[in-house]
Amino acid sequence: MTALWIILGIVALIALWLMGTYNNLVGLRNNRESAFANVDVQLQQRYDLIPNLVNTVKGYATHEKELLESVTRARSAAMGATGIDQKVEAENQLSAALQGLKVQLEAYPELKANQNFMQLQSELADIENKLAATRRFFNSTTKELNTSIQSFPANLVAGMFGFHTQPMFEVADRATMSTAPKVSF
């Protein structure tokens, strides 16, 4: 009879451990999704600001039509992306297009002095800073989830219930982001 109680106790402890580990993984997954919701808020503010910035620049940089159209296309693609992975990829493309726009605008000193443009640039810089902060938080929650999924013995529970490591929100091609686009008139 004592052996039965010991066996039942061990089974109960294993069941409690399984439930606790599963619940922890669910909580970490939900934290990651919540963190991405915060990223989404910043992305929406960025999307809302971009048309104003593009329209302001259009008045000065009429021969930069292709660059402005690429920013607009990248914005549309980013807004239409579904799922975290698609959004990360689309955002990388939009960031690259915006970087190209910023570099190109250096050729327009009268634009840089325009009050509307300066305000939009300031707002964009603020949104980019907030976006960077929310991306860091998202990546932190992703790292925490991935560490739990990969750590023993939680990896056993993760495998049983279909938890998989998730990608970080990183800039895809840092070389492209730091290289100025070729300017030709």
C-alpha positions as CSV (number, residue, x, y, z in Angstrom):
1,M,0.0,0.0,0.0
2,T,2.9,2.4,0.8
3,A,4.4,1.6,-2.6
4,L,1.2,2.6,-4.3
5,W,1.1,6.0,-2.5
6,I,4.7,6.6,-3.5
7,I,4.0,5.8,-7.1
8,L,0.9,8.0,-7.0
9,G,2.9,10.8,-5.4
10,I,5.6,10.5,-8.1
11,V,3.0,10.6,-10.9
12,A,1.3,13.6,-9.3
13,L,4.6,15.4,-9.1
14,I,5.4,14.7,-12.7
15,A,1.9,15.8,-13.7
16,L,2.3,19.1,-11.7
17,W,5.8,19.6,-13.3
18,L,4.3,19.0,-16.8
19,M,1.5,21.5,-16.2
20,G,3.8,24.1,-14.7
21,T,6.2,23.8,-17.6
22,Y,3.5,23.9,-20.2
23,N,1.9,26.9,-18.6
24,N,5.3,28.7,-18.4
25,L,5.8,28.1,-22.1
26,V,2.3,29.4,-22.9
27,G,3.0,32.5,-20.8
28,L,6.3,33.1,-22.6
29,R,4.6,32.7,-26.0
30,N,1.9,35.1,-25.0
31,N,4.5,37.6,-23.8
32,R,6.2,37.4,-27.2
33,E,2.9,38.0,-29.0
34,S,2.1,40.9,-26.7
35,A,5.5,42.4,-27.4
36,F,4.9,42.2,-31.1
37,A,1.6,44.0,-30.6
38,N,3.6,46.9,-29.2
39,V,5.8,46.7,-32.3
40,D,2.7,46.8,-34.4
41,V,1.5,50.0,-32.8
42,Q,4.8,51.7,-33.6
43,L,4.8,50.3,-37.1
44,Q,1.3,51.8,-37.7
45,Q,2.4,55.2,-36.6
46,R,5.4,54.9,-39.0
47,Y,3.0,53.9,-41.8
48,D,0.8,56.9,-41.1
49,L,3.7,59.3,-41.1
50,I,5.4,58.0,-44.3
51,P,2.8,59.4,-46.8
52,N,3.1,62.9,-45.3
53,L,6.9,62.7,-45.5
54,V,6.8,61.5,-49.1
55,N,4.3,64.2,-50.2
56,T,6.5,66.9,-48.6
57,V,9.6,65.6,-50.4
58,K,7.7,65.3,-53.7
59,G,7.5,69.1,-54.0
60,Y,11.3,69.4,-53.8
61,A,12.6,66.2,-55.3
62,T,10.4,65.7,-58.4
63,H,13.1,63.8,-60.2
64,E,13.4,61.2,-57.4
65,K,10.2,59.6,-58.4
66,E,11.5,56.0,-58.4
67,L,12.9,56.3,-54.8
68,L,9.6,57.8,-53.5
69,E,7.7,55.1,-55.3
70,S,9.9,52.4,-53.7
71,V,9.2,53.8,-50.3
72,T,5.5,53.8,-51.0
73,R,5.6,50.2,-52.3
74,A,7.6,49.1,-49.3
75,R,5.1,50.7,-47.0
76,S,2.1,49.0,-48.7
77,A,3.9,45.7,-48.6
78,A,4.6,46.1,-44.9
79,M,1.0,47.1,-44.1
80,G,-0.3,44.1,-46.0
81,A,2.0,41.6,-44.3
82,T,0.4,39.0,-42.1
83,G,2.1,37.0,-39.4
84,I,5.2,38.0,-37.5
85,D,7.7,36.5,-40.0
86,Q,6.2,38.3,-43.0
87,K,6.0,41.6,-41.1
88,V,9.7,41.3,-40.1
89,E,10.7,40.7,-43.7
90,A,8.5,43.6,-45.0
91,E,9.8,45.9,-42.3
92,N,13.4,45.2,-43.3
93,Q,12.5,46.2,-46.8
94,L,10.7,49.4,-45.6
95,S,13.7,50.3,-43.4
96,A,16.0,50.0,-46.3
97,A,13.8,52.2,-48.5
98,L,13.6,54.8,-45.8
99,Q,17.3,54.7,-45.3
100,G,17.8,55.4,-49.0
101,L,15.3,58.3,-48.8
102,K,17.2,59.8,-45.9
103,V,20.5,59.6,-47.7
104,Q,19.0,61.0,-50.9
105,L,17.6,64.0,-49.1
106,E,21.0,65.3,-48.2
107,A,21.1,66.8,-51.7
108,Y,18.3,69.2,-50.9
109,P,19.4,71.8,-48.4
110,E,16.3,74.0,-49.0
111,L,14.1,70.9,-48.1
112,K,16.0,70.4,-44.9
113,A,15.2,73.9,-43.9
114,N,11.4,73.5,-44.6
115,Q,9.5,73.6,-41.3
116,N,7.0,70.9,-42.3
117,F,9.8,68.6,-43.4
118,M,11.8,69.2,-40.2
119,Q,8.7,68.4,-38.1
120,L,8.1,65.2,-40.1
121,Q,11.7,64.2,-39.8
122,S,11.6,64.7,-36.1
123,E,8.4,62.6,-35.8
124,L,10.0,59.9,-37.9
125,A,13.1,59.9,-35.8
126,D,11.0,59.7,-32.7
127,I,9.0,56.8,-34.1
128,E,12.1,55.0,-35.2
129,N,13.6,55.3,-31.7
130,K,10.4,53.9,-30.2
131,L,10.3,51.2,-32.8
132,A,13.9,50.2,-31.9
133,A,13.0,50.0,-28.3
134,T,9.9,47.9,-28.9
135,R,11.9,45.6,-31.2
136,R,14.5,45.1,-28.5
137,F,11.8,44.2,-26.0
138,F,10.2,41.8,-28.6
139,N,13.6,40.2,-29.2
140,S,14.1,39.9,-25.4
141,T,10.8,38.1,-25.0
142,T,11.6,35.9,-28.1
143,K,15.0,35.0,-26.5
144,E,13.4,34.1,-23.2
145,L,10.8,31.9,-25.0
146,N,13.5,30.2,-27.2
147,T,15.8,29.6,-24.2
148,S,12.9,27.9,-22.4
149,I,12.0,25.8,-25.5
150,Q,15.6,24.7,-25.9
151,S,16.5,24.1,-22.2
152,F,16.3,20.6,-20.7
153,P,13.9,19.3,-19.4
154,A,11.4,21.9,-20.7
155,N,12.4,21.0,-24.2
156,L,10.7,17.7,-23.7
157,V,7.4,19.4,-22.9
158,A,7.9,21.9,-25.7
159,G,8.4,19.1,-28.2
160,M,5.3,17.2,-27.0
161,F,3.1,20.3,-27.3
162,G,4.5,21.7,-30.6
163,F,6.4,24.7,-29.3
164,H,9.2,25.7,-31.6
165,T,11.9,28.4,-31.5
166,Q,10.9,31.7,-33.0
167,P,12.8,34.2,-35.1
168,M,14.1,37.5,-33.8
169,F,13.2,40.8,-35.3
170,E,16.5,41.7,-36.8
171,V,17.6,43.9,-39.7
172,A,18.1,41.4,-42.5
173,D,21.0,42.9,-44.4
174,R,23.1,45.3,-42.3
175,A,25.4,46.0,-45.2
176,T,22.6,47.3,-47.3
177,M,21.3,49.4,-44.5
178,S,24.7,51.1,-44.0
179,T,25.6,51.6,-47.6
180,A,24.4,54.8,-49.3
181,P,22.4,54.3,-52.5
182,K,24.1,55.5,-55.7
183,V,22.9,59.0,-56.7
184,S,22.8,59.9,-60.3
185,F,21.1,62.8,-62.1
